């Protein structure tokens, strides 16, 4: 009986190992050419965790079948570091540094997704307490109870017909130039601001790539028509590629060092993340983060879809993922400075 159970488990193990191996190709396969495979990029955390469980199962039994998941996981060690960091780093010397914070505020709980009447005030207090020099907000809504008056400079852009939700860049340093990539037929967008920081100028991009419009609740998700869900996601992944390519071309023409912050609506295992990061950027979580770095509330497994990517000329001093649940996303912050 035990042999039969182990055969079934090893069969399942083989399926998950193959799927994880296949996922290693995702950063190099464009959604335009194979959109169905791109959907797998959001499930990579589940595949990694499942293979770890299989590995432990065989190790406990002293069974050499552990080698399958072990070898697959070792082949994708870079994937594992994108999912989980054992320990973070924090540099105490902040002289000459810039603090950054990115947060999809989900329109400050406008439609009472969270049972609380104080979400706008809570988010305002969080930003005041953290005091980031540059704060990028996605799904910003002009709520009367928010207060970010500590910022002298800001740039808002509404990329929708009703003019309600915006991308915003708040800065304590002067904004000397600004603009929008103005995606067509979508409320998603990318904006940028050239910010004069002491003697240097940096270009900050606030990113909100195409949304999948997926309800993260497990019970609601289970009731979705799977075929329609997959079709919708394939369309959004293709749009994300177009948007990431626009950003890539825009960064190529940037006269300054680039900083990219925001909600990618995709994981660190995706084509769009790899395309954007390839523009001489580093992922501040992978340098100084800790734990899973979950940035989106999802029932099934930890998802990191919000990022702070900075030019490789910057030294990443620290990185933090917050656990305050004032939105369906969690805020992230990092402190950086030009490398000496």
C-alpha positions in Angstrom: 0.0 0.0 0.0 2.8 2.4 0.9 4.5 1.7 -2.4 1.4 2.6 -4.3 0.9 5.8 -2.3 4.5 6.8 -3.0 4.1 6.1 -6.7 1.1 8.4 -6.9 2.9 11.1 -4.9 6.0 10.8 -7.1 3.8 11.1 -10.2 2.3 14.4 -8.8 5.8 15.4 -7.8 6.9 14.9 -11.4 4.1 17.0 -12.7 4.9 19.9 -10.4 8.6 19.6 -11.1 8.1 19.7 -14.8 5.8 22.8 -14.5 8.4 24.6 -12.4 11.1 23.7 -14.9 8.9 25.1 -17.7 8.3 28.3 -15.7 12.1 29.0 -15.9 11.5 29.9 -19.6 8.7 32.4 -18.8 11.0 35.5 -18.6 12.1 34.9 -22.2 8.8 34.0 -23.9 6.7 36.9 -24.9 2.9 36.8 -24.0 2.3 38.0 -27.6 3.7 34.7 -28.9 2.4 32.4 -26.2 -0.1 34.1 -23.9 -1.4 30.9 -22.3 2.0 30.0 -20.9 2.3 33.5 -19.4 -0.5 32.8 -17.0 1.8 30.3 -15.3 4.0 33.3 -14.1 1.5 34.1 -11.4 1.5 30.4 -10.2 5.3 30.1 -9.8 5.2 30.7 -6.0 2.8 27.8 -5.7 5.1 25.6 -7.8 8.2 26.4 -5.7 6.4 25.8 -2.4 4.9 22.5 -3.7 8.4 21.3 -4.8 9.8 22.1 -1.4 7.0 20.1 0.3 7.7 17.1 -2.0 11.5 17.4 -1.3 10.8 17.3 2.5 8.5 14.4 2.1 11.2 12.2 0.4 14.0 13.4 2.7 12.0 12.4 5.8 11.7 8.9 4.2 15.3 8.9 3.2 14.2 8.2 -0.3 16.4 9.2 -3.3 13.3 10.5 -5.1 14.1 13.8 -3.3 16.7 14.4 -6.0 14.0 15.3 -8.6 12.7 18.4 -6.7 16.1 19.2 -5.3 17.7 19.4 -8.7 14.8 21.4 -10.2 14.9 23.9 -7.3 18.7 24.3 -7.6 18.4 25.0 -11.3 16.0 27.8 -10.4 17.9 29.3 -7.4 17.4 32.7 -8.8 13.6 32.1 -8.8 13.7 31.1 -5.2 15.5 34.3 -4.2 12.8 36.3 -6.0 10.1 34.5 -3.9 11.8 34.4 -0.5 14.8 36.1 1.1 16.3 34.4 4.2 17.6 37.7 5.7 17.4 41.3 4.8 20.1 43.9 5.0 20.0 47.4 6.5 22.6 50.1 6.3 22.6 52.5 9.2 24.5 55.2 7.4 21.8 57.1 5.5 23.9 60.1 4.6 23.0 61.3 1.1 20.2 58.7 0.7 16.7 58.9 -0.8 13.8 57.1 0.7 11.2 55.7 -1.6 7.7 54.2 -1.0 5.2 52.7 -3.4 1.6 51.8 -2.6 -1.5 50.8 -4.5 -4.0 52.5 -2.2 -7.1 50.8 -3.9 -8.9 54.2 -4.0 -8.7 54.5 -0.2 -11.3 51.8 0.4 -13.9 53.8 -1.5 -16.4 50.9 -1.8 -15.8 49.5 1.7 -13.9 46.4 0.6 -12.4 46.5 4.1 -14.8 46.9 7.1 -13.3 50.1 8.4 -14.2 53.8 8.2 -10.7 55.1 8.8 -8.7 53.7 5.8 -7.9 57.2 4.3 -6.7 58.5 7.7 -4.7 55.3 8.4 -2.9 55.5 5.0 -2.2 59.2 5.6 -0.7 58.5 9.0 1.4 55.6 7.6 2.9 58.0 5.0 3.5 60.7 7.6 5.2 58.3 10.0 7.4 56.7 7.3 8.3 60.1 5.7 9.4 58.9 2.3 11.2 61.5 0.2 9.3 60.2 -2.9 6.0 58.4 -2.7 4.3 56.8 -5.7 0.6 56.0 -5.3 -1.5 53.8 -7.7 -5.3 53.8 -7.9 -5.3 57.2 -6.1 -8.7 58.8 -5.4 -9.3 62.3 -4.2 -10.8 61.5 -0.8 -11.5 64.4 1.5 -9.9 62.6 4.5 -6.5 62.1 3.0 -3.7 64.5 3.9 -0.3 64.5 2.2 0.5 68.1 2.7 4.1 67.3 3.8 4.9 67.1 0.1 5.7 70.4 -1.7 5.7 68.8 -5.2 3.3 66.4 -6.8 2.2 65.2 -10.2 -1.2 63.6 -10.7 -2.4 62.0 -14.0 -5.9 60.6 -14.6 -5.9 58.1 -17.4 -9.6 57.3 -17.4 -12.8 59.0 -18.7 -14.4 59.7 -15.3 -11.3 61.4 -14.0 -11.5 59.7 -10.6 -8.5 57.3 -10.3 -5.0 58.5 -10.8 -1.3 57.7 -10.6 0.5 60.2 -8.4 4.1 61.0 -7.7 4.7 63.0 -4.4 8.1 64.4 -3.8 9.9 66.5 -1.2 12.4 67.5 -4.0 11.6 69.7 -7.0 9.9 68.1 -10.0 11.5 69.8 -13.0 9.8 67.8 -15.8 6.9 65.3 -15.9 4.8 63.3 -18.4 2.5 60.4 -19.0 2.8 57.4 -21.4 -1.0 57.6 -21.8 -2.0 54.0 -22.5 -5.1 53.8 -24.8 -8.4 52.2 -23.9 -7.5 51.4 -20.3 -7.4 53.1 -16.9 -3.9 51.7 -16.3 -0.9 53.9 -17.1 2.7 54.9 -16.4 3.7 58.4 -15.5 7.2 59.8 -14.8 8.8 62.8 -13.1 12.3 64.1 -13.3 13.2 65.0 -9.8 16.1 67.3 -8.7 17.7 65.6 -5.7 20.5 67.9 -4.5 23.1 68.0 -7.3 21.6 65.0 -9.2 18.5 64.5 -11.2 16.6 61.1 -11.3 13.7 60.0 -13.4 11.0 58.3 -11.3 8.4 56.1 -13.1 5.1 55.3 -11.4 3.8 52.1 -13.0 0.4 50.4 -13.0 0.4 47.7 -15.7 -2.8 46.2 -17.1 -5.1 44.7 -14.4 -6.5 41.2 -14.7 -9.7 42.1 -12.7 -9.4 38.9 -10.6 -11.2 38.7 -7.3 -8.5 37.3 -4.9 -11.0 35.6 -2.6 -10.7 31.8 -2.9 -14.5 31.1 -2.9 -15.2 33.8 -5.5 -12.3 32.6 -7.6 -13.6 29.0 -7.5 -17.0 30.2 -9.0 -15.3 31.9 -12.0 -15.7 30.4 -15.4 -12.2 29.0 -15.9 -12.2 29.4 -19.7 -13.3 33.0 -19.6 -10.9 33.7 -16.8 -8.0 32.3 -18.8 -9.0 34.3 -21.9 -9.3 37.5 -19.9 -5.8 36.9 -18.4 -4.3 36.2 -21.8 -5.6 39.5 -23.1 -4.2 41.4 -20.1 -0.8 39.7 -20.4 -0.5 40.8 -24.0 -1.5 44.4 -23.0 1.2 44.3 -20.3 3.8 43.4 -22.8 2.8 46.3 -25.0 2.9 48.6 -22.0 6.3 47.3 -20.8 7.7 47.8 -24.3 6.5 51.4 -24.2 8.2 51.9 -20.9 11.4 50.2 -22.1 11.6 52.5 -25.1 10.9 55.5 -22.9 13.7 54.5 -20.5 16.1 54.1 -23.3 15.7 57.8 -24.1 16.0 58.9 -20.5 18.9 61.3 -19.8 18.9 60.4 -16.2 19.2 57.3 -13.9 15.9 55.6 -13.7 13.8 54.4 -10.7 10.7 52.3 -11.5 8.1 51.8 -8.8 4.6 50.5 -8.8 2.1 47.7 -9.4 3.1 45.4 -12.3 0.1 43.1 -11.9 2.6 40.4 -12.6 5.3 38.5 -10.8 9.1 38.6 -10.7 9.0 35.4 -12.9 7.3 37.1 -15.8 8.4 38.4 -19.2 7.4 42.0 -18.5 9.3 42.1 -15.2 12.4 40.7 -16.9 12.0 43.2 -19.8 11.8 46.2 -17.4 14.5 45.0 -15.1 16.9 44.4 -18.0 17.2 48.2 -18.4 20.2 48.3 -16.0 17.9 48.0 -13.0 18.1 45.9 -9.8 15.2 44.7 -7.7 15.6 46.3 -4.2 13.8 43.4 -2.6 16.3 40.9 -3.9 19.1 43.1 -2.6 17.8 44.0 0.9 14.4 42.4 1.4 13.4 39.7 3.8 10.8 36.8 3.9 8.2 36.3 1.1 7.8 40.0 0.5 4.1 39.5 -0.3 2.6 42.7 -1.7 -0.9 41.5 -2.7 -3.6 39.9 -0.6 -4.2 36.5 -2.3 -5.7 33.5 -0.5 -3.8 30.7 -2.3 -0.1 31.7 -2.0 2.1 34.8 -1.5 2.2 37.1 -4.4 4.8 39.8 -5.0 3.6 42.0 -7.8 4.7 45.5 -6.6 8.3 46.5 -7.1 10.9 49.1 -6.5 13.5 48.8 -9.2 16.5 51.1 -9.2 19.4 51.9 -11.5 22.5 49.8 -10.7 24.4 53.0 -9.9 22.4 53.2 -6.7 23.3 51.4 -3.5 20.3 49.7 -1.9 20.5 50.4 1.9 17.3 48.7 3.0 13.9 47.4 1.9 10.7 46.9 3.8 7.4 45.2 3.1 4.7 46.5 5.4 2.0 44.3 6.8 -0.7 47.0 7.4 -3.8 45.9 5.5 -5.4 49.2 4.4 -5.7 48.0 0.8 -5.7 44.8 -1.3 -2.0 45.6 -1.7 0.8 46.2 0.9 3.1 49.2 0.7 6.8 48.7 0.1 9.7 51.0 0.8 13.4 51.3 0.1 16.3 53.6 0.9 18.9 54.2 -1.7 21.9 56.4 -2.6 24.4 56.7 -5.3 27.2 54.3 -5.0 30.5 55.8 -3.9 
